[in-house]
Amino acid sequence: MIKEYEQRKIDEVMKLWLDTNINAHYFISEKYWVDNYQVVRERYLTSK
């Protein structure tokens, strides 16, 4: 089921984002995703 994003669930969303990208893009270094974690969290998912 797809649900609307809720800011209070950002930790769950980010874990899903990280795990999914690492698994789906096995040909890209895991470090790339880990290094971009904060950028995605702050720039794209944090309400201002």
C-alpha positions as CSV (number, residue, x, y, z in Angstrom):
1,M,0.0,0.0,0.0
2,I,1.3,3.5,-0.8
3,K,0.7,6.1,1.9
4,E,1.2,9.8,2.0
5,Y,4.6,10.9,3.4
6,E,4.6,11.9,7.0
7,Q,7.5,13.9,8.4
8,R,7.4,12.0,11.7
9,K,8.3,8.8,9.8
10,I,11.4,10.2,8.2
11,D,13.7,7.6,9.8
12,E,11.6,4.7,8.4
13,V,11.5,6.3,5.0
14,M,15.2,6.9,4.9
15,K,16.0,3.4,6.0
16,L,13.8,2.1,3.1
17,W,15.5,4.6,0.7
18,L,19.0,3.5,1.7
19,D,18.3,-0.3,1.8
20,T,16.4,-0.2,-1.5
21,N,19.1,1.8,-3.3
22,I,21.9,-0.4,-2.1
23,N,20.1,-3.6,-3.2
24,A,18.7,-2.3,-6.5
25,H,21.9,-0.6,-7.5
26,Y,24.4,-3.3,-6.6
27,F,26.7,-2.0,-9.3
28,I,27.1,1.3,-7.5
29,S,29.3,1.4,-4.4
30,E,27.3,1.3,-1.1
31,K,29.5,4.2,0.0
32,Y,27.8,6.4,-2.6
33,W,24.4,5.9,-1.0
34,V,25.7,6.2,2.5
35,D,27.5,9.4,1.6
36,N,24.3,10.9,0.0
37,Y,22.0,9.9,2.8
38,Q,22.1,13.3,4.6
39,V,21.7,15.2,1.4
40,V,18.5,13.3,0.5
41,R,17.2,13.5,4.0
42,E,17.8,17.3,4.4
43,R,17.2,18.6,0.9
44,Y,14.3,16.4,-0.3
45,L,12.5,15.0,2.7
46,T,12.8,17.6,5.5
47,S,10.0,20.1,5.8
48,K,11.1,23.7,6.1
